[in-house]
C-alpha cells in the first residue's frame, strides 16, 4: 500500500491556476501502487501538481529532502507553490517525512549545494558515490544520487530522464524496482520517457484539457508516437521535411 494514498483539491479560482485546464475543475486521485507517472504535454499541469505535493510534504522546491535548507523564502501566503494552499493529501497508515524532491532543471543548484557542504565535511560525499557531484557528468551525478541516497520514503521526481541516456534510464528503473518491491519507497514521477513509463505495474495519469485520468501505457501518445516512428522513421522524416 502506498504511503501517499489520496490526492485531492477543489475547483480552482486562484490566479493562474484557473487557466490550467487539467487542474481547474479539481482533482480526486486514489493511489494504489508505489510507482505513479504523470504524463502530458509541457504546460499541462504535471509539474504544478508535483511541486504542490513536494511542498506539502515539506521538501525544498529547490530540490532535496527536509534537511536541505537552501530555500530563499516563501511566497504566496506561506507557500511557493500556489496549489499547495488547496491540496489535501491522505497518508496510509500515517504521514511520512522521509524522501526527496528533484526537478531536472534545478539539479545543478542542488549538486552545488552538496559540493559546497562537502568542502567543510568531506565525508558527506560518501553518501553520493564518493566524488563531488559537479565533477561527474550530469547522468553520472543523477545515478549517484539515485543509487546512494534513495532508501525509505516518498520520491517526487520531475523529468528525471532529462540527463539520462536510454541505458541509464534502464539502470534507474532497477533502482526503482529494488526500493518499491521492498515496500520502503513510493515514487511520483512526471516524465516524457516512453521507456521509463513502461515500468511494470505502474499507474499512469494523463493530464490534458479534459482533466486528469488514468490510462494504460499503450494509450499514451509517447508509446504510440514512438512506436509509429520507429516502425517507419523514413516515412515520418519525409513527411516532416518535404519542401
Secondary structure, DSSP 8 states (H G I E B T S, - for coil): --SEEEEEE----SGGGGG-TTTTT-EEEE--SSEEEEEESTTSSHHHHHHHHHHHHT--TTSB-TT--------TTT-SSGGGGT-EEEESSS----EEEEEGGGHHHHHHHHHHHHHH-GGGGGGGTTS-GGGS-HHHHHHHHHHHH--SEEEEEESGGGG--HHHHHHHHHHHHHHHHTTSEEEEEE---TTGGG-TT-EEEEEETTEEEEE-GGGSHHHHHHHHHHH-HHHHHHHHH--
